[in-house]
Amino acid sequence: MNTVKIKEIASRVQELREISDVTVEEMATNLNIDVDLYKAYENADKDFPVSVLYEIAAQLNVDLTELLTGVSP
């Protein structure tokens, strides 16, 4: 995935997480990953594995497509 796309996805994840009133720490705990790793994903320093995006979508009650494209199906 190119860096522009990764940044777009990371931005959507952060925005939806904040709208859902979930902290970075809560999300990392819910995903069973280290807080620093989650921050790296959300800051677009690391590419999201699809499995993590799937779990984030589930945690935020959105379709995976919405995280990937910004469009709700």
Backbone bond lengths (Angstrom), bond angles and torsions (degrees), N, CA, C in turn:
res aa  C-N    CA-C-N  psi(-1)  N-CA   C-N-CA  omega(-1)  CA-C   N-CA-C  phi
1 M - - - 1.444 - - 1.530 108.21 -
2 N 1.318 116.79 140.43 1.464 118.44 -178.63 1.531 110.83 -79.14
3 T 1.302 115.93 161.42 1.464 120.64 -173.24 1.523 112.82 -65.85
4 V 1.323 118.04 -32.08 1.465 120.25 178.06 1.525 109.67 -63.91
5 K 1.310 116.69 -45.55 1.470 121.54 179.97 1.529 110.43 -64.31
6 I 1.322 117.02 -41.69 1.467 120.79 178.61 1.527 110.14 -60.85
7 K 1.332 117.22 -43.11 1.460 120.86 179.10 1.524 111.68 -64.68
8 E 1.334 117.10 -38.13 1.463 120.69 178.14 1.529 110.77 -63.89
9 I 1.326 116.35 -45.15 1.463 120.64 179.70 1.525 109.89 -64.86
10 A 1.323 117.04 -45.01 1.465 121.07 179.81 1.525 110.96 -59.74
11 S 1.314 116.27 -40.58 1.462 121.16 178.87 1.524 110.85 -64.37
12 R 1.337 117.25 -42.89 1.466 120.86 177.99 1.521 111.06 -64.01
13 V 1.320 116.47 -42.34 1.470 120.58 179.30 1.529 109.26 -60.67
14 Q 1.325 117.11 -47.52 1.458 120.70 -179.04 1.528 110.69 -61.67
15 E 1.323 116.54 -45.68 1.463 120.36 -178.94 1.530 111.14 -62.10
16 L 1.315 117.26 -46.54 1.464 120.28 -179.79 1.531 111.37 -66.52
17 R 1.319 117.10 -36.91 1.469 120.70 177.41 1.519 110.00 -62.42
18 E 1.335 116.82 -45.12 1.458 121.15 -179.42 1.527 111.27 -66.27
19 I 1.328 117.14 -41.10 1.467 121.02 176.92 1.525 110.44 -60.50
20 S 1.337 115.60 -36.68 1.465 121.23 -179.50 1.530 112.25 -80.37
21 D 1.337 116.68 -0.24 1.459 122.58 178.90 1.532 111.98 58.22
22 V 1.332 114.76 44.24 1.466 121.91 177.57 1.524 107.13 -112.77
23 T 1.325 116.61 130.21 1.462 120.01 179.43 1.526 110.08 -79.15
24 V 1.324 115.10 163.90 1.462 121.41 175.58 1.529 109.41 -58.37
25 E 1.318 115.66 -43.67 1.463 120.77 -178.45 1.531 111.44 -63.49
26 E 1.345 116.47 -42.78 1.469 120.29 178.63 1.524 110.94 -63.04
27 M 1.333 115.97 -43.16 1.459 119.41 -179.24 1.521 110.69 -64.06
28 A 1.314 117.13 -45.13 1.468 120.45 178.72 1.525 110.59 -59.76
29 T 1.313 116.80 -43.67 1.465 120.93 178.70 1.521 110.41 -62.83
30 N 1.320 116.96 -45.39 1.475 121.17 179.65 1.524 111.96 -62.05
31 L 1.338 116.54 -32.40 1.466 121.23 -179.91 1.527 111.88 -87.62
32 N 1.332 115.33 -7.09 1.469 121.11 -179.00 1.533 111.95 61.68
33 I 1.353 114.54 41.99 1.462 120.30 176.54 1.524 108.86 -129.84
34 D 1.316 116.19 162.96 1.455 122.47 178.95 1.535 110.58 -66.00
35 V 1.322 116.39 142.01 1.465 121.61 -179.71 1.533 111.05 -57.43
36 D 1.325 117.44 -42.26 1.467 120.29 -179.40 1.523 111.81 -64.01
37 L 1.321 116.88 -36.28 1.465 120.46 176.92 1.518 110.11 -66.80
38 Y 1.333 116.81 -43.76 1.465 119.44 178.26 1.527 110.54 -61.41
39 K 1.326 116.46 -43.97 1.471 120.01 178.16 1.529 110.81 -59.41
40 A 1.324 117.35 -38.99 1.470 120.97 178.07 1.523 110.80 -62.60
41 Y 1.335 116.73 -39.16 1.477 119.77 176.18 1.523 110.09 -64.20
42 E 1.324 116.39 -49.50 1.461 120.46 -174.78 1.530 112.56 -69.87
43 N 1.325 116.70 -24.86 1.471 120.81 176.46 1.523 112.16 -88.89
44 A 1.329 116.60 2.90 1.468 123.45 -179.90 1.527 112.28 64.66
45 D 1.334 116.35 24.80 1.460 120.26 174.70 1.522 110.85 -81.18
46 K 1.328 116.72 -23.76 1.466 123.33 177.08 1.521 108.48 -132.60
47 D 1.311 116.01 148.13 1.461 121.66 176.90 1.526 109.10 -76.29
48 F 1.339 116.41 137.74 1.463 121.97 177.56 1.524 109.99 -71.28
49 P 1.329 118.97 128.24 1.461 119.04 167.27 1.536 108.34 -67.53
50 V 1.302 117.16 148.80 1.463 121.14 -179.44 1.526 110.75 -57.99
51 S 1.327 116.70 -38.10 1.469 119.60 -179.77 1.524 111.36 -61.58
52 V 1.323 117.40 -37.09 1.462 121.09 178.35 1.526 110.30 -70.28
53 L 1.330 117.32 -42.32 1.464 120.18 177.25 1.526 111.02 -60.53
54 Y 1.326 116.12 -40.50 1.468 120.98 178.26 1.530 110.21 -60.59
55 E 1.324 116.76 -44.71 1.465 121.18 179.83 1.530 111.60 -67.85
56 I 1.332 117.12 -38.34 1.465 120.56 177.43 1.518 109.76 -62.89
57 A 1.322 116.92 -44.79 1.462 120.77 178.32 1.529 110.27 -57.94
58 A 1.319 116.70 -43.36 1.462 120.91 179.33 1.533 110.69 -63.91
59 Q 1.336 116.95 -43.49 1.463 121.36 -179.85 1.533 111.71 -63.10
60 L 1.339 115.94 -35.74 1.465 120.63 -176.70 1.527 113.05 -94.18
61 N 1.334 116.13 2.16 1.470 121.33 178.77 1.527 112.87 59.03
62 V 1.329 116.15 41.45 1.460 121.29 175.93 1.527 108.74 -127.04
63 D 1.309 116.21 160.45 1.448 121.54 176.64 1.532 108.98 -75.40
64 L 1.316 116.28 144.33 1.467 120.83 178.68 1.528 110.76 -55.24
65 T 1.310 117.52 -35.50 1.461 122.15 178.57 1.521 111.48 -57.21
66 E 1.331 116.48 -37.74 1.461 120.27 179.93 1.527 111.26 -64.49
67 L 1.336 117.30 -38.36 1.464 119.54 176.83 1.526 110.91 -67.44
68 L 1.317 117.24 -39.24 1.468 121.33 -175.65 1.526 112.82 -76.54
69 T 1.332 117.18 -36.41 1.469 119.88 -172.75 1.521 114.93 -116.51
70 G 1.328 116.41 -19.55 1.447 120.10 -175.98 1.509 112.71 84.89
71 V 1.337 117.09 3.23 1.458 122.62 -178.51 1.524 108.67 -114.45
72 S 1.316 115.39 129.00 1.457 119.80 178.25 1.535 108.95 -81.80
73 P 1.337 116.99 127.71 1.478 118.81 -177.57 1.517 113.13 -68.92
